[in-house]
């Protein structure tokens, strides 16, 4: 299960970085293709998939927000 989650996270970052205007549906198709090739179930078919996606979204948001605030705080000192 952990290898599958890691692969989903890595593929999300990889595909998003390579194609700036990628839509969610297309991203899911691309991830599903790689999961199938790797012998894993498709995205959305496992119990923890929704939680994984929510956690990825939260981490990304906090990372982006944190960079802005942390950078400004460092410059004030």
N, C-alpha and C positions, 0 to 999 in steps of 0.2 A: 504494500500500500504506500509506503514512504517513497519508494522509487517512482511510482506513478505520480504522486503529488509533486515530487521534485521535477519530473519531466514536464508536467503541466505548467508549473511556474516558469521553468526555463524556456519552454516553447512560447509562452505568452510574451515574455520579455524579448525573445529573439524575433518573433514575427512582428511584434509592435515596433521594434527598433528598425527593422528592415523596410517596413511599409507604413509610412506615416499616416496615410488616409485609410487604413484598414478598419472595416466595420466589424462589429461584434459577431455577426452571423458568419462572416467569412473567416474570422479568427477561429471560431468554434470548428468550422469545417477543416481548416488546416491542422488544428490540434488533433481533432478526431482521426484524421488520416495518419498522423505520426503515431498516435496511440495504437491504432489498429496494426500498423507496421511493426510496432514493438510488442505486440501481443497483449496489450492492456485493453480494458473496456473503454468505451467512448465517454466523453465528458458528459456528465449529467446522469450517468447510469449507476454510479456508486453513491452510497448513502451520504458520505461527507463532502461531496463535490460542491454543493451550495455554500457550505461553511468555508471551504478552501477558497472559493472565489471571493467571498466577502472579506476574508482575512487578507487576501492579496490586495484587494481594493483599499482596505483600511491602511495597510502598510505603505502602499504607494502614496496615498493622500497624506499621511503623516510625514513621509519622507520629503515630499515636495514642500509641504508647509513648514516643516522643521528646518529645511535649508534656508528658507527666506528669513525666518525669525532668528535662527542661530547666527546667520551671517550678519544681520543687523546688530544683534547683541554684541558680537565680537568687534564690530567696527566702532561701537560706542566706547569701548574700553581703551 
